[in-house]
Amino acid sequence: QVQLVESGGGLVQAGGSLRLSCAASGRTIGNVGMGWFRQAPGKEREFVAAISRRGDSTSYADSVKGRFTISRDNAKNTVYLQMNSLKPEDTAVYYCAAAARAAYASELKGDYAYWGQGTQVTVSS
């Protein structure tokens, strides 16, 4: 079992930045891909970013490309999401996820077996 705990969310003005962290415990996440997803009120959970197990491959949703950066530190069992140039439409609960087996940067929710509890990000206009 893997436990994931997100942190770093909060309230920020449009154009600002936040850095989310996802700390894993229970077992190493160094052999699986990791992802970030988000869910706004009344909407389905959507893919944001993913990173391969070694960090040599990443994938982003078109809506965040060029503004968000996913990274990982396997020695610390932690994944990060740097969010710059934030927009009000980025407001959502952000979830970290660990793949069941996939080592690549998957955009598919079905590839992820473990999820954190989420952290709220609110961007004011």
N, C-alpha and C positions, 0 to 999 in steps of 0.2 A: 504494500500500500504506500501511496505517496500522499503526503499532506502538503497543500500549497497555501501560502498566506500572502496576500497582496497588501501593499502599503504605498503611500505617496499620493493618494488622491486628495482632492480638495477643491476649493473655489478659486478660480483665476479669471482675470479679465481677458477678453479677446486679444489675441496677439501674444499672450504670455506663454509660459512653458511650465511643464510638470515632468517629473521623472517617477515612473512607477517601478516598484520592485516586487519580485515574486520569490519568496524564500521557500525552498522545498525541504521536507524532512521525511524520514521513514526509509528512504533509499535514495541512491544517487539518481539524478536525472541526466547524467552525462552521456547516457547511451540512447536517449530518445529525443525526438524533436519537441519543441515547446512552442506554444502559441499564445497570443492575446486576442480576446474577443470582447465585444461590448454589446450592451443591450440598453436601448433608450426606452422610456415609458411607452407602452402600447406597440412596441416593435419587437421583431424577432432578434435573437442574439446573432450578431454578424461578425465575420472574420475581420481582424484588424492587421495582424502581423504574425509571422512565424519564423522560426530559426531552426536550422538543422542541428544535429547533436554536437557537431564540432564547431558550429558557428560559422561555417564557410559558405553557407547558402541561406538566403533570407527571401521572404515573400511579403508583399504588402497589398492591402486593399487600395484600389485606385484613389479613393477618397483621402488617404493619408500619405500617399507616396510623396516623398520629398519633404515631408514635415515630421514624420515619426521615424524613429530608429530603434530596432530591437537588437539586443545584445545579450550575451550570457557569460557567466563566470562559473565554469564547472567546478573549480576548486572551492567556490563558496556555495555551490548548489543553488545558484540564484540567476534569475532572468530579469532583464530590465526593459522598460519601454520609455524612451526619451520622446517627449511630445513637445514640439515647437510650433509656433504660429497657430496656436489653438483658436478654434472657431466655435461659436455657440452650438453648431450642429455636432460637435464632438462630445457634447454633454451626454453622459451615459454611465452605467455601472460597467467597469472594466474587469474582466475575468482573465486569470492566468490558467493555462491548461497544459497538461503533460500527456504526450502521446502514449498509447498502450504499447505499441511496438515500433511504429514508424520512426526512422532515424532522420528523415528528410523534413523539410519545412512545409508541412501540410496546411492547406486552407480549409480542410474539411472537418466539421465538428465531429463527425463520426469516427475520426482517427484518434480522438482524444478521450482518454479514460478517466483522467483525474482533473478536477476543477477546484479552484479556490472559491472563497466566499464572495469575492468581488470588492472593489473599492470605487466609491462614487467620485466622478469627475464632473464638475459643473463649470461651464464657461459662460461668463456674463458678457453681454454686448455693450 
